[in-house]
Amino acid sequence: MALTGVQIFKLLPKTNCKKCGFPTCLAFAMKLAQGGVELSACPDVSEEAKQSLGEASAPPIRAFTLGTGEKAVKIGGETVLFRHEKKFVNPCALAVNIKDDLGEEEIADIATEVANSEIDRVGQKLRVDAISIEYASNDSAKYEAVVKLAAEKAPEAAIILNCKDAAAAEAAVKAIAGRKPLIYCATGENAEAMANIAKANSVPLAACADGPEALSALTEKIKGLGVEDIVLDSGAKTAGEIIQHNTQIRRSALKKNFKPLGYPIINFVLRDDPVYEASIASVAIAKYSSIVVLSSIEKWKNVALFTLRQNLYTDPQVPMQVEQKVYDIGEATADSPLMITTNFSLTYFIVSGEIENSKVPSRLAVMDCEGLSVLTAWAAGKFTASKIAQFIKESGIESQVSHKELILPGQVAILSGSLEDKLEGWKVTVGPREANAIPTFLKGRAA
């Protein structure tokens, strides 16, 4: 049973030292009971309290790291069924499956493609996170060589050893021991052997069974053998099975506190048709998968899945924002146009992207409106003439420009007159209503 905040408080130091970031021990205890903070945030908690609170305060879905290094991916740790209840915490890892019976050059090319898959979208670095290497050759030496090759060509990607042969899996684990690969997978037949390998090498282990009920029995066996970091595969392959199984697993862990299913989920969505595969992958991302394994990673597919994942794993209560300041775009000079917008990330990246497309060096003043878009900020009273004028005056931009002209978003043209009154000596020009008209607008002024 999960402990209440008051029960947790009784086991804390009660010093109100604020080292945890909370004003009192009671406030920390309440947050800990809600799963919003980890016990390790309290530096003075006793060993006795750690033992008492460790299991009770742990998130209902175990969290651990897939891979190593700066690009390692934390999976699990989720606390809600629905994003709007709080937020989803750890974005699922995307992986590509490589069969070890492919040609060496093709394997190297796919691994390199993974290494180069990173893109920047609204200020976040998004990438294919892992490589699943499938034991298709039935040749242990070949498998080990392919694992080494893939690890070498994608040095920061997490590795999934897709191999049910214990001897081949053990050799592969030892070949890349420093990468902490995920072993996939333990079944009813090989569970003891696979668990021994995972435990001896301190690596996570996937449990594979037919449906959540059989899976829970298998995870209990694996945990009893000493493996703590487990990933679940219920055998779901179709969209319907993924929704049914993943939801049942998530509900059991969160609502029933059913420990045998309190682990991250992996879904293999391999299909010959890339569009169909992307559709199934979208279902898995949306319905609780922590690792989604694909058969191919075309750029168009990556962008679609990255975008979906990013949208689901942002905090619905905190808009994505960029820093308030004046940004130079291109080789801006004192004569360059000065435009203004809000600090909503999507707005900033769209507007700045269109300014770049115009090839006209410009400045973009980005005003802190708590992450709201232009119209929303205006309607909320956060993007007003007086606040814009104050921002421009305090930014120091007046000393860097020769023209004293501010280009206002066309959607808030109504502010132009009052803004000129507030910004004495400045000219306020109404710009385009839509960002895609910015290149034509700027080029026309430069002509």
N, C-alpha and C positions, 0 to 999 in steps of 0.2 A: 504494500500500500504506500502511496506517495504521502510524505509528511506535509503538514500544514506549515504556514509561515511561523506560527507561534511555537510549534514543536521544534522547528529548526532553530529558532531564536534561543531556545533554552540550552542548545548545545554550542552556541557561539561564545566568543570571549566577553561580549557585552561591554566593550571598552569605548565604542563609538569613535574609533580612531580615524575614520574616514579614508583609510588606506585603500579600501575596496572601491571607492568612488561614490559611496552612498553616505548620507548624513548620519545615519544611525545603523546599529546592528539589526534593529527590527526592520528597517527599510530594506536592507540587504537580504534578510531572511525571507521577506515577502516576495522579493524579486526572484530569489532562488527557488522558492516553492512554485513559482509560475514558469520556471524553466528559462527565465530571461537572462540568467548569469550563471557562471560555473563556480563551484565551491572554491576552486583554486584562486579566485579573486580575493579571498580573505587570507592574508599572509600569516595571521596569528592563530588560525584554527588549530586545535590540538589534534594529535594523532588519533586519540580515542574518538573525537568528534568526526574526523575524516572517515574512520571505519564505519561509524554509525550513519553518517550522512552520505557517504560515497555512493552507495547503491540507490538510496532514496532520492538523492538530488540529481542523479544522472538523467540525461534526456531520455525519453521513452524509446527513441531510435538511436542506437549507438552511433557515435561519430568517430571517424578516424580518417587518416590521410592516405590518399591513393598517389603513389609515386613519391619522389623526393625532390629537394631543391626549391627554387623560387616559384616554379610553375606546378608544384604539387597541388593536388585538388582535395579539399576536405569534403567528405561525403557523409550523409546521415545527419543526425542532430536535429531533425525536424520536430516541431512541436504542435503543428496545427494541420487540420484536414483541408481547410480552405484558406487561400491567400489573404482574403479580406479580414480574417480573424486576427491576424497579426502580420505575418509575412512568411514566405518560404526562405530558408536560411542559406543552404549550400547548393548552388546550381549544379545540376547533374553533369557528369563528365560525358563527353562524346568520344567514341573510339571507333577506329576502323579495323576490320578483321582482315588479316593477311594469312593465306594458307602457305605452309612451309614447302609445298611442292611446286611453287611458282619459280620462275627463273630468278637467279640472283640479282640481275639488273632490275627486273620489275619490282622485286621486294625492296631494293634500295631506293627506287624511284618513289614508291608509295610512302616509305618511311620519311624520305626527304620532303615529300608533299605535306606530311603531318607537321614536320619541323617548320615549314614555311606557311602554315595555314593561318597564322595570326593576323587579325584585322583590328582596326580601331573603329569602334562605333560609339558615338556620343560619349567619348572620353574613357571608354572601357576597352581593355584588350581582350578579345575573344578569339578562341582557338579550338582546334581538335586536341583533346587532352591526352589521349591514350592510344596505344596500339595493341590489338588483340592478335596474338600469333597462334594460329590453329595447327594442331598436330595432325596433318593430313597425310604425311609421307610414311608414317609408321617406322621411321628411321630416327632413333634417338640422337645419333651423332649429327644428322642433318638438321634436326630440330634445334639442337643446341647452337649450331653454327648460324642458323637463320635468326634465332633470338639475339645472338651477339651482334649480327649485322644490323638488325632493326634498331637495337638499342644504340648502336654507334651512329647511325644515320639520323636518329631523332633523339639527341642526347638529353632533352628535357621532358620528353613524353613519358607518361606512366606506362607500364607494361602489364598486360594481362596474358598469362600463360594458359591458352585455351587447349588444355591437354588432360585427358583422364587417365593416362598411363603414368603411374606413380614414379617409375624409374626415370622416364624421360622428363617428367616434371621436376624431379629432384635435381637432375643434372643441369637443367635450364635455370633453376633458381640459383644454384651455386655459381653458375656462369655470370650472372648479373646480380649477385647478392646485394650490392650497394644500391640498387634501384628499388628494392623492396616491392617486387612484383606481386600482383594478385594471382593466386592459383585458381584456375577454373577447370575442373571443379570436383568437389567431393560428392559421391553418390552413396546409396545404401551399400554398394559392393566394395567401394574403395575408401570409405570414410576414414577408417583407422590409419591407413597408410598415408593418405593425404594430410590428415590432421597432424600426424607425427612430423611430416616435412614442414608444414606451416609453423608448427610450434618450435621446431629446431632452428628454423631460419628467421623467426619473428616476422612472418609475412601474413597478410590476410588470406582468407580462404573462402571461395564461393561454395555454397551448398545448393545442389540441384536435386529436385524431387518433383513428382507429378502432383501439383496442387498445394495450396497452403497447409492443409492438414498433414500431409506426408512430410512437407518441408519443416514444420515445427518439430516433429519427432527427430528429424535428422539434425537440426541445429542444436537440440538438447544433447544429442549424442556427441556432436563435435565440440560443444562447449565443455562437456564432461571430460573430453580428451585433452583439454587445456588450451583451446584456441578461443580467443576473445573477439578478434576482428573478423566478422563473418559477413558475407554478401549473399543475398537470397535470389535464387532463380526458381520460380514455380513452374517452369516449363511453358509459360504463356507465350504464344507466337502471334495469334491474330489480334486485331484491335479489340475485339470483344473480350478475349481472354485477358489481355493486358489490363483493361479497365476493371474487369471483375476481380482478378487475382490481386492486383496492386492495391485496389481500394480495400479489399478484405484484409490484406496484410497491414495496411496503414491504420485502418480502423481498429484492428485487434491490438496493435501496439499503443495507439493513442487513447482510445476509449476504454479498453479493457486492461491496459497495462500488461499485456500478454508478452512476457519477455522472450519466449522462443521465436517470435516474429518481429522483435524490436531491432531490426537491422536494415541497412540500405538494400535497395533492390537493383538487380541488373536485368536488362532486357536485350536479347538479340533480335533485331528486326530485319535480318538479312533477306533481301528480295532481289530478283534479277532486274525488275523494273525500278529505276532510280526514283521516279515520281511516286510510285506506290510505296517504296521504302521510306521516302521522306514523310509520306502521310502517316505511316505506322509509327515512325520515330516521333512525329509530333504528338501522337496520342500518348506514347510512353513518357515524353517530357512533361506533358500536362498532367499525367496521372501517376506521379510519385516515383518515377524511376530515378535512381541515383547514377546509373551508368547505362548508356544506350550505345549498343554496338552496331555499326553500319558495315555494309559490304563495300561502299565506295564513298569518296568525299569530294565530289565535284564542287566547284566554287559556288555555283548557284544554290546547291543544296546546303552547303555550309552557312551561307548568308541567311537563308530562310530559317534554319534551325537555331543559329546563333541568336537571331532576332527574337524568335519565339521564347527561347530560354531566357534571354535578357529581360524581356517584358514580364515574364512570370516571376523572376527572382529579384525584381526591384521591390523596395518597400512601398506599398500602396499609400502609406500615410506620409511619406517624405518624398516630394518631387526631386528628380535628378537635377542638380544644379552645377553651374560653373562659377568660378571666382569672379567677383565684381572688380572690373578694371577696364582700361582702354586697351584693346588688342590691336597691334599693327598687323595688317594682312598684306603681304607683299612688301616691297621696299617703300614704305610710306614716308612722305616728306611733309613739310609744313603746308604744302598746297594740296595735299591729298584730301578727298572727301571724308567727312566724319559722320558716321551713321550711329544710331542708338537702338538697342533692343533690350529685352529682359534676360535674366540669367537661367531660364529654363534650358536644360542641356540640349534638348531636341531643337528648340528655336535657335540657339546659338550655333549649333553645328550646321543646320540647314542654311541659315543666313550667311555664316562665314564661308561655307562651301560655295554659295552662289557668288559671293564677292570674289573668291579665288577664281571662279570660272570666268568672271568678267575680264580678268587680267589687268584690272585697274587698281594700282596700289591704293589702299584705303585704311581708315581707322574705324574700329567698331567699338563703341562704348557699351559695355554690358553692365546693366544696373541690377543690383540685388532686389528682386521682387519675390523672394522666398520660393524661387523655383517655379513661378507661374508664367504662363504664356502671356503674350502682349495683351490680348483682349481680356483674358481672365484677370490679369494684374490691374488693368485699367478699371474693370468693373468692381474689383475689390478695393479700389482706392490706394493701390500700391504703386501705380504708374501714372502719376498725376503731374501737372505742369510744375507745381511747387517742388515736388520731390525730384523730378528730372533736373530742374534748374539747380537745386542744391547739390545734386550728384555731379553735374558738369562743373560747377564752381569749385567743389572740393577735390575734383580729380586732378586739377592742375593742367588739364589739356589746353586751356586758353593760351598758355605760354608756348605751346608746341605747334600751334596752327597759325596761319597768316590770314585766314579768311573769316573766321568766326561764323561759320554756317553749320547748322546741325540738321541732319536729314532724319525726319521722324517717320516711323512706320505708317503706311497709308491707312491701316485699320484704325488708327487713333488720330486721324487728321483733325478731329474736333479740338484737339489740344493745341494746335499750332498758334492760334492767336494769343491765348493766355500764356503760353510758353514764351513767346516773344516779349510779353510784358514782364515776365519774371527774369528773363535773361537779357538784361539791358545791353544793347550794342550788338546783339546776335541776330542773325537771320535764321528763321526756321523754315525749312523746305519740306514739303510732304513727299515722301518716297512712295514706292509701289505698295500696293495692298498685299500682293503675294510675292514670296521670296523668288520664285522662278522668273520674275520680271526684273530682278535686280541687275543682271548683266546688261540687258538692253538699256536700262535707266542710266547706269554708270558710263557705259560706252558713249551714250548720246551726250552726256555732259562733257566727256573728255574730247569729243570731236571738235 
